[in-house]
Amino acid sequence: MEIELERVKPAEIETRSFEIITEELGETGLSKLIPGTEPIVKRCIHTSADFDYAKNLRFSEGVVDKALNALRNGASIVTDTQMAKAGINKRKLAQFGGQVYCFMSDEDVAEKAKAMGTTRATASMEKAAEIKEPLIFAVGNAPTALVKLYELIQEKRLAPELIIGVPVGFVNVVQSKELILSLTDTPYIVAQGRKGGSNIAACICNALLYML
């Protein structure tokens, strides 16, 4: 059996991938995207090969400009997995004074989660609320992290620069995302429905960083 491969130089693979994504989205698909969100949507598709992200990503009003301003002013990123932390371009983020935090493996977080009968993700968001600097939250795995963020915001203990809410799964995933979508004063980027993941959380962070 003969299979014809597309001849692409290694350095051009990503560029060609984005060309294919643009072609397959077509003019109709592109016209439905909110101005300024196209690089984020395309990078999510590039990461997952899933064109549903052109339909299920939800953006609060003016979120891209707000997120970029936060990053320019040194905002740091808090993730709910080491995988997401590993995937974020920390060198680019550091150019603006930010860093990436993930408290999921911290001993004090594990102890607090056990004592309170909660998940580590919940306890890690509690710990993040104590950081006195501008924060972006990138949640790709734990819906309990989104629920705790919602509670902290309602209690006025936290005012995130941005919440990236893209946990993947079945139990309370959709509901936790709807809580974030109900916020009126918190910028958000949310993948409505069950889809998402740590890779998607990281790629949205990178899409914003590459837009700077």
N, CA, C and O of each residue as an XYZ file, in Angstrom:
848
protein
N       0.846     -1.196      0.000
C       0.000      0.000      0.000
C       0.879      1.243      0.000
O       1.812      1.354      0.796
N       0.579      2.172     -0.891
C       1.337      3.407     -0.970
C       0.568      4.527     -0.283
O      -0.610      4.755     -0.559
N       1.256      5.216      0.612
C       0.671      6.368      1.302
C       1.527      7.581      0.986
O       2.732      7.587      1.239
N       0.908      8.588      0.441
C       1.645      9.795      0.069
C       1.717     10.741      1.262
O       0.696     11.223      1.752
N       2.930     10.995      1.717
C       3.140     11.892      2.845
C       3.385     13.318      2.370
O       4.010     13.547      1.335
N       2.886     14.258      3.139
C       3.135     15.663      2.828
C       4.569     15.998      3.222
O       4.986     15.730      4.349
N       5.309     16.574      2.309
C       6.713     16.909      2.578
C       6.798     18.273      3.264
O       6.552     19.311      2.650
N       7.150     18.244      4.537
C       7.243     19.474      5.322
C       8.524     19.437      6.131
O       8.821     18.442      6.794
N       9.283     20.520      6.077
C      10.505     20.606      6.877
C      10.141     20.675      8.359
O       9.109     21.246      8.711
N      10.978     20.100      9.238
C      10.669     20.091     10.678
C      10.314     21.463     11.241
O       9.396     21.589     12.051
N      11.040     22.485     10.810
C      10.809     23.838     11.335
C       9.490     24.434     10.852
O       9.024     25.442     11.381
N       8.887     23.796      9.831
C       7.670     24.347      9.239
C       6.404     23.565      9.625
O       5.306     23.890      9.172
N       6.570     22.527     10.470
C       5.424     21.668     10.794
C       4.325     22.445     11.507
O       3.149     22.310     11.168
N       4.702     23.263     12.499
C       3.688     24.010     13.239
C       2.973     25.008     12.335
O       1.751     25.143     12.387
N       3.749     25.706     11.506
C       3.146     26.671     10.576
C       2.167     25.983      9.644
O       1.071     26.489      9.403
N       2.563     24.823      9.116
C       1.682     24.086      8.207
C       0.436     23.594      8.942
O      -0.659     23.577      8.379
N       0.611     23.195     10.205
C      -0.540     22.742     10.996
C      -1.578     23.844     11.132
O      -2.776     23.602     10.984
N      -1.109     25.062     11.418
C      -2.034     26.177     11.573
C      -2.685     26.551     10.242
O      -3.827     27.009     10.211
N      -1.956     26.353      9.149
C      -2.558     26.585      7.828
C      -3.706     25.611      7.588
O      -4.758     25.997      7.078
N      -3.502     24.349      7.955
C      -4.545     23.336      7.779
C      -5.753     23.659      8.653
O      -6.898     23.527      8.221
N      -5.483     24.084      9.889
C      -6.577     24.447     10.796
C      -7.399     25.591     10.211
O      -8.630     25.549     10.227
N      -6.721     26.607      9.700
C      -7.414     27.753      9.095
C      -8.250     27.311      7.900
O      -9.389     27.746      7.732
N      -7.665     26.431      7.061
C      -8.383     25.934      5.880
C      -9.636     25.161      6.293
O     -10.702     25.333      5.701
N      -9.501     24.308      7.313
C     -10.627     23.458      7.699
C     -11.694     24.220      8.481
O     -12.870     23.860      8.440
N     -11.289     25.263      9.186
C     -12.287     26.110      9.836
C     -13.126     26.830      8.797
O     -14.337     26.986      8.952
N     -12.454     27.272      7.720
C     -13.153     27.970      6.654
C     -13.600     29.353      7.072
O     -13.522     29.710      8.247
N     -14.057     30.114      6.134
C     -14.477     31.486      6.404
C     -15.662     31.542      7.366
O     -15.750     32.442      8.201
N     -16.568     30.577      7.245
C     -17.744     30.567      8.110
C     -17.349     30.365      9.567
O     -17.832     31.067     10.455
N     -16.466     29.398      9.801
C     -16.023     29.127     11.160
C     -15.259     30.284     11.759
O     -15.447     30.623     12.927
N     -14.396     30.893     10.962
C     -13.598     32.017     11.444
C     -14.459     33.228     11.759
O     -14.172     33.971     12.697
N     -15.509     33.428     10.980
C     -16.359     34.605     11.175
C     -17.137     34.539     12.484
O     -17.589     35.563     12.996
N     -17.292     33.319     13.029
C     -18.035     33.156     14.274
C     -17.183     33.408     15.508
O     -17.705     33.518     16.618
N     -15.858     33.500     15.312
C     -14.969     33.695     16.451
C     -14.988     35.156     16.897
O     -15.040     36.066     16.070
N     -14.946     35.368     18.200
C     -14.877     36.727     18.731
C     -13.542     37.327     18.331
O     -12.510     36.676     18.496
N     -13.526     38.558     17.805
C     -12.255     39.192     17.419
C     -11.240     39.144     18.564
O     -11.550     39.496     19.702
N     -10.024     38.702     18.239
C      -8.962     38.618     19.234
C      -8.812     37.251     19.854
O      -7.805     36.967     20.503
N      -9.819     36.387     19.659
C      -9.762     35.056     20.273
C      -9.233     33.981     19.319
O      -8.975     32.851     19.732
N      -9.076     34.335     18.060
C      -8.688     33.350     17.053
C      -7.400     32.594     17.400
O      -7.370     31.371     17.259
N      -6.314     33.287     17.857
C      -5.087     32.545     18.183
C      -5.295     31.523     19.301
O      -4.665     30.465     19.302
N      -6.172     31.833     20.246
C      -6.429     30.913     21.363
C      -7.190     29.692     20.859
O      -6.829     28.557     21.170
N      -8.237     29.927     20.086
C      -9.036     28.827     19.551
C      -8.174     27.923     18.672
O      -8.226     26.700     18.797
N      -7.394     28.517     17.798
C      -6.562     27.725     16.891
C      -5.522     26.901     17.648
O      -5.241     25.763     17.272
N      -4.946     27.468     18.714
C      -3.939     26.722     19.471
C      -4.583     25.559     20.225
O      -3.968     24.504     20.376
N      -5.807     25.744     20.696
C      -6.515     24.626     21.341
C      -6.775     23.508     20.330
O      -6.628     22.328     20.650
N      -7.156     23.882     19.124
C      -7.374     22.881     18.076
C      -6.046     22.209     17.712
O      -5.991     20.995     17.513
N      -4.990     22.999     17.627
C      -3.669     22.478     17.293
C      -3.212     21.465     18.341
O      -2.611     20.445     18.001
N      -3.492     21.743     19.608
C      -3.069     20.877     20.707
C      -3.852     19.577     20.746
O      -3.307     18.529     21.094
N      -5.137     19.642     20.388
C      -6.037     18.501     20.569
C      -6.506     17.841     19.279
O      -7.017     16.722     19.304
N      -6.332     18.536     18.142
C      -6.904     18.090     16.853
C      -8.419     17.976     16.942
O      -9.034     17.165     16.249
N      -9.013     18.797     17.803
C     -10.456     18.755     18.041
C     -11.062     20.113     17.680
O     -10.841     21.108     18.370
N     -11.826     20.135     16.595
C     -12.406     21.382     16.115
C     -13.601     21.842     16.949
O     -14.127     22.932     16.722
N     -14.031     21.033     17.903
C     -15.120     21.458     18.785
C     -14.749     22.706     19.591
O     -15.627     23.439     20.044
N     -13.446     22.943     19.768
C     -13.044     24.125     20.540
C     -13.408     25.429     19.830
O     -13.439     26.486     20.460
N     -13.680     25.365     18.548
C     -14.150     26.560     17.839
C     -15.570     26.906     18.246
O     -16.041     28.018     18.007
N     -16.264     25.929     18.874
C     -17.654     26.152     19.276
C     -17.847     26.205     20.787
O     -18.753     26.887     21.267
N     -17.006     25.490     21.549
C     -17.292     25.383     22.981
C     -16.513     26.337     23.879
O     -16.784     26.397     25.078
N     -15.554     27.085     23.336
C     -14.832     28.040     24.169
C     -15.687     29.281     24.400
O     -16.256     29.842     23.464
N     -15.766     29.696     25.650
C     -16.536     30.875     26.037
C     -15.580     31.916     26.616
O     -14.723     31.600     27.440
N     -15.744     33.162     26.168
C     -14.872     34.257     26.568
C     -15.694     35.376     27.204
O     -16.680     35.835     26.626
N     -15.289     35.809     28.382
C     -15.963     36.962     28.970
C     -15.586     38.211     28.175
O     -14.602     38.208     27.435
N     -16.351     39.249     28.326
C     -16.155     40.455     27.527
C     -14.783     41.075     27.788
O     -14.409     41.327     28.934
N     -14.047     41.312     26.713
C     -12.743     41.964     26.816
C     -11.669     41.141     27.490
O     -10.654     41.686     27.923
N     -11.874     39.824     27.588
C     -10.970     38.998     28.379
C      -9.553     38.939     27.818
O      -8.591     38.893     28.584
N      -9.412     38.940     26.503
C      -8.067     38.817     25.929
C      -7.219     40.028     26.291
O      -6.083     39.877     26.741
N      -7.754     41.221     26.099
C      -7.011     42.434     26.454
C      -6.698     42.477     27.944
O      -5.601     42.874     28.339
N      -7.651     42.072     28.769
C      -7.435     42.070     30.225
C      -6.337     41.078     30.610
O      -5.490     41.368     31.454
N      -6.367     39.915     29.982
C      -5.357     38.893     30.276
C      -3.969     39.340     29.835
O      -2.994     39.153     30.562
N      -3.880     39.928     28.653
C      -2.591     40.392     28.152
C      -2.032     41.503     29.028
O      -0.831     41.534     29.297
N      -2.887     42.412     29.474
C      -2.436     43.475     30.374
C      -1.935     42.900     31.694
O      -0.933     43.365     32.236
N      -2.628     41.895     32.210
C      -2.211     41.259     33.459
C      -0.843     40.609     33.298
O       0.014     40.739     34.172
N      -0.638     39.915     32.192
C       0.647     39.264     31.949
C       1.767     40.293     31.777
O       2.871     40.116     32.291
N       1.469     41.358     31.053
C       2.477     42.422     30.882
C       2.886     43.032     32.223
O       4.023     43.470     32.400
N       1.946     43.053     33.153
C       2.202     43.652     34.463
C       2.683     42.645     35.495
O       2.645     42.914     36.696
N       3.138     41.475     35.027
C       3.804     40.535     35.916
C       2.924     39.521     36.606
O       3.345     38.940     37.607
N       1.719     39.282     36.118
C       0.852     38.278     36.747
C       1.492     36.899     36.673
O       2.140     36.549     35.686
N       1.298     36.123     37.735
C       1.751     34.738     37.760
C       0.570     33.813     37.478
O      -0.584     34.238     37.511
N       0.869     32.550     37.201
C      -0.147     31.565     36.839
C      -0.171     30.448     37.880
O       0.874     29.922     38.263
N      -1.367     30.097     38.329
C      -1.554     28.970     39.244
C      -2.268     27.862     38.482
O      -3.324     28.093     37.891
N      -1.699     26.662     38.492
C      -2.321     25.528     37.819
C      -2.758     24.474     38.838
O      -2.343     24.502     39.997
N      -3.594     23.555     38.390
C      -4.044     22.481     39.273
C      -3.354     21.162     38.974
O      -3.702     20.141     39.566
N      -2.377     21.160     38.064
C      -1.605     19.938     37.798
C      -0.167     20.292     37.450
O       0.122     21.360     36.910
N       0.724     19.365     37.774
C       2.129     19.532     37.383
C       2.267     19.451     35.864
O       3.172     20.052     35.285
N       1.369     18.710     35.224
C       1.402     18.598     33.764
C       1.165     19.945     33.103
O       1.873     20.322     32.169
N       0.167     20.665     33.592
C      -0.101     21.995     33.035
C       1.078     22.927     33.298
O       1.486     23.692     32.424
N       1.614     22.854     34.503
C       2.767     23.695     34.844
C       3.930     23.420     33.899
O       4.591     24.344     33.427
N       4.173     22.131     33.628
C       5.279     21.757     32.745
C       5.077     22.275     31.329
O       6.045     22.575     30.631
N       3.816     22.382     30.900
C       3.536     22.768     29.522
C       3.550     24.253     29.249
O       3.574     24.667     28.090
N       3.536     25.072     30.299
C       3.496     26.531     30.117
C       4.903     27.059     29.843
O       5.872     26.618     30.460
N       5.001     27.995     28.921
C       6.292     28.590     28.556
C       6.755     29.529     29.674
O       6.459     30.724     29.669
N       7.485     28.959     30.623
C       7.905     29.723     31.802
C       8.955     30.777     31.470
O       9.033     31.808     32.138
N       9.751     30.526     30.453
C      10.762     31.516     30.067
C      10.093     32.790     29.543
O      10.494     33.903     29.881
N       9.069     32.601     28.714
C       8.330     33.756     28.186
C       7.625     34.506     29.312
O       7.637     35.737     29.354
N       7.016     33.760     30.216
C       6.308     34.373     31.343
C       7.268     35.163     32.223
O       6.931     36.247     32.698
N       8.459     34.623     32.439
C       9.458     35.275     33.299
C       9.946     36.599     32.716
O      10.398     37.475     33.454
N       9.858     36.746     31.407
C      10.267     38.010     30.777
C       9.445     39.182     31.293
O       9.890     40.329     31.250
N       8.246     38.889     31.781
C       7.353     39.938     32.277
C       7.237     39.920     33.804
O       6.449     40.663     34.389
N       8.041     39.052     34.436
C       8.072     39.028     35.889
C       7.178     38.007     36.546
O       7.080     37.978     37.773
N       6.512     37.154     35.756
C       5.608     36.158     36.323
C       6.266     34.800     36.484
O       7.336     34.547     35.930
N       5.618     33.927     37.246
C       6.075     32.552     37.406
C       4.850     31.637     37.476
O       3.713     32.104     37.539
N       5.104     30.328     37.463
C       4.011     29.361     37.510
C       4.048     28.621     38.842
O       5.090     28.118     39.262
N       2.886     28.565     39.501
C       2.748     27.836     40.758
C       1.867     26.610     40.558
O       0.888     26.648     39.812
N       2.227     25.526     41.234
C       1.331     24.382     41.382
C       1.580     23.806     42.767
O       2.681     23.347     43.068
N       0.560     23.832     43.599
C       0.706     23.422     44.997
C       0.204     22.003     45.262
O       0.163     21.568     46.413
N      -0.173     21.285     44.217
C      -0.818     19.990     44.390
C       0.065     18.972     45.112
O      -0.453     18.086     45.791
N       1.373     19.080     44.979
C       2.278     18.104     45.600
C       2.824     18.582     46.943
O       3.618     17.883     47.572
N       2.404     19.764     47.384
C       2.928     20.318     48.640
C       2.395     19.526     49.834
O       1.223     19.156     49.886
N       3.286     19.281     50.783
C       2.908     18.487     51.957
C       1.804     19.160     52.767
O       0.889     18.491     53.248
N       1.887     20.494     52.921
C       0.869     21.186     53.712
C      -0.501     21.134     53.039
O      -1.529     21.116     53.717
N      -0.514     21.111     51.720
C      -1.776     20.995     50.979
C      -2.387     19.613     51.197
O      -3.593     19.488     51.413
N      -1.553     18.582     51.140
C      -2.042     17.217     51.374
C      -2.600     17.071     52.785
O      -3.645     16.452     52.987
N      -1.899     17.646     53.758
C      -2.346     17.557     55.153
C      -3.670     18.303     55.352
O      -4.568     17.816     56.039
N      -3.778     19.483     54.745
C      -5.005     20.264     54.898
C      -6.184     19.566     54.231
O      -7.288     19.544     54.777
N      -5.953     19.003     53.064
C      -7.015     18.300     52.346
C      -7.516     17.108     53.172
O      -8.720     16.864     53.255
N      -6.585     16.374     53.777
C      -6.964     15.223     54.599
C      -7.736     15.661     55.835
O      -8.747     15.058     56.194
N      -7.246     16.721     56.484
C      -7.893     17.197     57.713
C      -9.291     17.742     57.451
O     -10.195     17.562     58.266
N      -9.466     18.409     56.310
C     -10.750     19.042     55.991
C     -11.683     18.118     55.203
O     -12.855     18.439     55.005
N     -11.163     16.976     54.757
C     -11.979     16.064     53.962
C     -12.290     16.591     52.580
O     -13.356     16.318     52.028
N     -11.356     17.351     52.018
C     -11.534     17.924     50.692
C     -10.488     17.355     49.735
O      -9.649     16.546     50.134
N     -10.542     17.776     48.483
C      -9.525     17.363     47.518
C      -8.289     18.250     47.659
O      -8.351     19.348     48.210
N      -7.182     17.752     47.154
C      -5.961     18.571     47.138
C      -6.155     19.814     46.277
O      -5.598     20.874     46.563
N      -6.939     19.674     45.233
C      -7.187     20.826     44.363
C      -7.875     21.947     45.129
O      -7.543     23.120     44.962
N      -8.833     21.580     45.967
C      -9.515     22.572     46.797
C      -8.527     23.244     47.740
O      -8.494     24.470     47.845
N      -7.723     22.436     48.426
C      -6.743     22.979     49.371
C      -5.692     23.829     48.669
O      -5.211     24.813     49.231
N      -5.335     23.454     47.447
C      -4.324     24.229     46.724
C      -4.850     25.593     46.309
O      -4.090     26.560     46.259
N      -6.149     25.683     46.009
C      -6.730     26.986     45.687
C      -6.795     27.873     46.933
O      -6.618     29.088     46.849
N      -7.050     27.253     48.090
C      -7.012     27.986     49.362
C      -5.620     28.578     49.579
O      -5.481     29.733     49.981
N      -4.607     27.784     49.311
C      -3.230     28.252     49.488
C      -2.913     29.374     48.510
O      -2.244     30.345     48.863
N      -3.395     29.237     47.284
C      -3.138     30.266     46.271
C      -3.759     31.600     46.656
O      -3.229     32.659     46.320
N      -4.887     31.545     47.365
C      -5.584     32.778     47.759
C      -4.753     33.622     48.718
O      -5.033     34.804     48.917
N      -3.731     33.011     49.310
C      -2.872     33.731     50.245
C      -1.739     34.482     49.539
O      -1.038     35.277     50.165
N      -1.561     34.235     48.249
C      -0.490     34.900     47.488
C      -0.907     36.333     47.193
O      -1.983     36.574     46.646
N      -0.070     37.262     47.548
C      -0.390     38.678     47.358
C       0.252     39.210     46.078
O       1.148     40.053     46.121
N      -0.211     38.715     44.965
C       0.237     39.205     43.658
C      -0.849     38.899     42.642
O      -1.713     38.063     42.905
N      -0.830     39.556     41.484
C      -1.846     39.286     40.461
C      -1.744     37.832     39.989
O      -0.652     37.341     39.705
N      -2.886     37.153     39.908
C      -2.877     35.727     39.584
C      -3.846     35.383     38.463
O      -4.962     35.898     38.387
N      -3.377     34.494     37.598
C      -4.198     33.850     36.586
C      -4.299     32.376     36.989
O      -3.288     31.748     37.301
N      -5.511     31.827     36.983
C      -5.709     30.422     37.340
C      -5.982     29.615     36.082
O      -6.871     29.950     35.299
N      -5.213     28.547     35.893
C      -5.386     27.669     34.735
C      -5.738     26.275     35.233
O      -4.863     25.520     35.658
N      -7.021     25.938     35.180
C      -7.528     24.680     35.732
C      -7.905     23.742     34.590
O      -8.825     24.028     33.823
N      -7.198     22.625     34.480
C      -7.461     21.697     33.384
C      -7.862     20.309     33.822
O      -8.101     19.436     32.987
N      -7.938     20.093     35.139
C      -8.195     18.741     35.606
C      -9.282     18.632     36.677
O     -10.136     17.747     36.615
N      -9.244     19.540     37.660
C     -10.074     19.358     38.854
C     -11.248     20.328     38.916
O     -11.043     21.523     39.132
N     -12.468     19.844     38.733
C     -13.623     20.731     38.886
C     -13.739     21.299     40.299
O     -14.279     22.389     40.486
N     -13.230     20.560     41.305
C     -13.287     21.075     42.674
C     -12.454     22.345     42.822
O     -12.743     23.179     43.680
N     -11.424     22.495     41.993
C     -10.633     23.730     42.012
C     -11.490     24.902     41.548
O     -11.432     25.982     42.135
N     -12.284     24.698     40.500
C     -13.160     25.766     40.012
C     -14.235     26.113     41.039
O     -14.558     27.284     41.236
N     -14.783     25.095     41.687
C     -15.802     25.346     42.707
C     -15.218     26.180     43.841
O     -15.855     27.122     44.311
N     -14.005     25.838     44.282
C     -13.374     26.593     45.362
C     -13.043     28.018     44.910
O     -13.196     28.958     45.691
N     -12.598     28.193     43.676
C     -12.343     29.541     43.164
C     -13.615     30.373     43.188
O     -13.600     31.536     43.590
N     -14.709     29.773     42.759
C     -16.003     30.468     42.781
C     -16.344     30.901     44.207
O     -16.774     32.034     44.427
N     -16.156     30.013     45.162
C     -16.464     30.329     46.561
C     -15.560     31.437     47.096
O     -16.027     32.349     47.779
N     -14.278     31.357     46.788
C     -13.328     32.377     47.253
C     -13.655     33.755     46.678
O     -13.514     34.771     47.359
N     -14.089     33.776     45.427
C     -14.483     35.038     44.799
C     -15.746     35.586     45.453
O     -15.835     36.780     45.736
N     -16.718     34.714     45.692
C     -17.958     35.140     46.337
C     -17.705     35.671     47.746
O     -18.391     36.581     48.211
N     -16.712     35.091     48.415
C     -16.354     35.528     49.772
C     -15.428     36.745     49.761
O     -15.031     37.248     50.812
N     -15.089     37.212     48.546
C     -14.203     38.364     48.357
C     -12.818     38.132     48.963
O     -12.163     39.065     49.428
N     -12.395     36.884     48.947
C     -11.044     36.537     49.395
C     -10.075     36.445     48.237
O      -8.873     36.273     48.438
N     -10.593     36.561     47.025
C      -9.769     36.393     45.840
C     -10.365     37.182     44.682
O     -11.582     37.214     44.496
N      -9.488     37.819     43.906
C      -9.936     38.554     42.716
C      -8.979     38.225     41.567
O      -8.071     39.006     41.280
N      -9.170     37.086     40.912
C      -8.254     36.663     39.849
C      -8.249     37.615     38.661
O      -9.265     38.227     38.329
N      -7.089     37.727     38.030
C      -6.985     38.479     36.783
C      -7.677     37.719     35.653
O      -8.179     38.317     34.701
N      -7.695     36.382     35.777
C      -8.302     35.532     34.744
C      -8.467     34.129     35.317
O      -7.615     33.645     36.062
N      -9.571     33.484     34.961
C      -9.735     32.058     35.228
C      -9.845     31.334     33.894
O     -10.728     31.627     33.088
N      -8.943     30.391     33.671
C      -9.027     29.489     32.529
C      -9.634     28.200     33.066
O      -8.963     27.426     33.748
N     -10.897     27.976     32.756
C     -11.627     26.838     33.307
C     -11.862     25.771     32.260
O     -12.837     25.832     31.511
N     -10.971     24.789     32.206
C     -11.080     23.753     31.171
C     -10.860     22.336     31.727
O     -10.211     21.517     31.076
N     -11.399     22.035     32.935
C     -11.243     20.656     33.400
C     -11.970     19.684     32.476
O     -12.975     20.028     31.854
N     -11.442     18.466     32.401
C     -12.015     17.436     31.536
C     -12.624     16.344     32.411
O     -12.096     16.043     33.482
N     -13.723     15.752     31.968
C     -14.273     14.637     32.714
C     -15.780     14.636     32.790
O     -16.458     15.209     31.937
N     -16.306     13.984     33.825
C     -17.740     13.719     33.899
C     -18.400     14.193     35.195
O     -19.520     14.704     35.168
N     -17.710     14.025     36.332
C     -18.333     14.336     37.615
C     -18.149     15.808     37.968
O     -17.036     16.248     38.251
N     -19.231     16.559     37.949
C     -19.262     17.987     38.305
C     -18.415     18.878     37.395
O     -18.165     20.038     37.722
N     -17.980     18.349     36.273
C     -17.170     19.148     35.345
C     -18.015     20.253     34.705
O     -17.646     21.427     34.740
N     -19.133     19.870     34.131
C     -20.004     20.852     33.475
C     -20.513     21.874     34.485
O     -20.538     23.073     34.205
N     -20.920     21.396     35.659
C     -21.476     22.289     36.681
C     -20.446     23.298     37.179
O     -20.765     24.470     37.379
N     -19.225     22.848     37.375
C     -18.185     23.755     37.875
C     -17.876     24.853     36.860
O     -17.606     25.997     37.226
N     -17.919     24.487     35.591
C     -17.681     25.479     34.540
C     -18.825     26.496     34.488
O     -18.600     27.685     34.259
N     -20.039     26.019     34.702
C     -21.183     26.932     34.695
C     -21.095     27.937     35.846
O     -21.536     29.077     35.703
N     -20.536     27.531     36.973
C     -20.331     28.466     38.083
C     -19.426     29.612     37.647
O     -19.705     30.777     37.930
N     -18.335     29.272     36.954
C     -17.407     30.316     36.501
C     -18.072     31.200     35.450
O     -17.876     32.416     35.445
N     -18.852     30.596     34.568
C     -19.550     31.373     33.542
C     -20.574     32.334     34.144
O     -20.967     33.306     33.498
N     -21.002     32.071     35.361
C     -21.986     32.942     36.013
C     -21.356     34.177     36.651
O     -22.065     35.101     37.051
N     -20.027     34.197     36.746
C     -19.346     35.337     37.361
C     -19.426     36.553     36.442
O     -19.230     36.438     35.232
N     -19.712     37.700     37.014
C     -19.882     38.906     36.202
C     -18.666     39.839     36.234
O     -18.482     40.646     35.323
N     -17.852     39.734     37.258
C     -16.724     40.657     37.391
C     -15.370     39.961     37.298
O     -14.340     40.580     37.564
N     -15.359     38.701     36.930
C     -14.107     37.944     36.820
C     -13.883     37.533     35.367
O     -14.721     36.835     34.795
N     -12.778     37.947     34.761
C     -12.486     37.518     33.387
C     -12.307     35.997     33.318
O     -11.689     35.394     34.195
N     -12.855     35.393     32.266
C     -12.726     33.935     32.151
C     -12.615     33.499     30.702
O     -13.083     34.169     29.782
N     -11.972     32.340     30.536
C     -11.991     31.577     29.291
C     -12.360     30.166     29.715
O     -11.615     29.522     30.453
N     -13.507     29.683     29.254
C     -14.049     28.405     29.714
C     -14.392     27.520     28.511
O     -14.969     27.984     27.527
N     -14.027     26.250     28.609
C     -14.434     25.270     27.600
C     -15.724     24.626     28.082
O     -15.703     23.711     28.906
N     -16.841     25.107     27.566
C     -18.140     24.627     28.027
C     -18.312     23.149     27.669
O     -17.920     22.705     26.590
N     -18.904     22.402     28.597
C     -19.095     20.975     28.371
C     -18.029     20.146     29.067
O     -17.386     20.613     30.007
N     -17.844     18.921     28.608
C     -16.961     17.969     29.280
C     -15.513     18.036     28.832
O     -14.630     17.527     29.522
N     -15.256     18.651     27.695
C     -13.905     18.601     27.129
C     -12.961     19.599     27.798
O     -13.387     20.598     28.377
N     -11.667     19.296     27.699
C     -10.637     20.150     28.266
C      -9.408     19.321     28.576
O      -9.095     18.369     27.861
N      -8.710     19.683     29.645
C      -7.516     18.935     30.039
C      -6.361     19.848     30.390
O      -6.376     21.036     30.069
N      -5.368     19.293     31.045
C      -4.194     20.075     31.436
C      -3.458     20.627     30.221
O      -2.917     21.732     30.260
N      -3.443     19.843     29.133
C      -2.790     20.325     27.919
C      -3.508     21.541     27.341
O      -2.869     22.441     26.797
N      -4.832     21.569     27.457
C      -5.606     22.700     26.956
C      -5.381     23.924     27.855
O      -5.255     25.046     27.363
N      -5.334     23.703     29.160
C      -5.061     24.809     30.091
C      -3.716     25.448     29.774
O      -3.591     26.672     29.735
N      -2.709     24.602     29.547
C      -1.371     25.116     29.243
C      -1.340     25.825     27.893
O      -0.692     26.862     27.752
N      -2.030     25.277     26.909
C      -1.948     25.877     25.579
C      -2.658     27.210     25.527
O      -2.256     28.079     24.753
N      -3.709     27.409     26.327
C      -4.358     28.719     26.383
C      -3.416     29.740     27.012
O      -3.334     30.881     26.556
N      -2.704     29.327     28.061
C      -1.700     30.212     28.655
C      -0.653     30.583     27.633
O      -0.277     31.749     27.521
N      -0.178     29.605     26.889
C       0.859     29.868     25.889
C       0.336     30.738     24.752
O       1.054     31.606     24.257
N      -0.895     30.515     24.339
C      -1.471     31.341     23.281
C      -1.455     32.808     23.690
O      -1.127     33.682     22.888
N      -1.811     33.070     24.937
C      -1.800     34.455     25.442
C      -0.372     34.986     25.493
O      -0.117     36.127     25.108
N       0.554     34.165     25.965
C       1.958     34.598     26.059
C       2.526     34.911     24.679
O       3.272     35.876     24.516
N       2.174     34.098     23.688
C       2.687     34.311     22.335
C       2.057     35.533     21.667
O       2.569     36.034     20.665
N       0.942     36.009     22.230
C       0.284     37.186     21.671
C       0.929     38.481     22.204
O       0.674     39.561     21.670
N       1.742     38.378     23.228
C       2.369     39.577     23.806
C       3.404     40.162     22.846
O       4.034     41.172     23.159
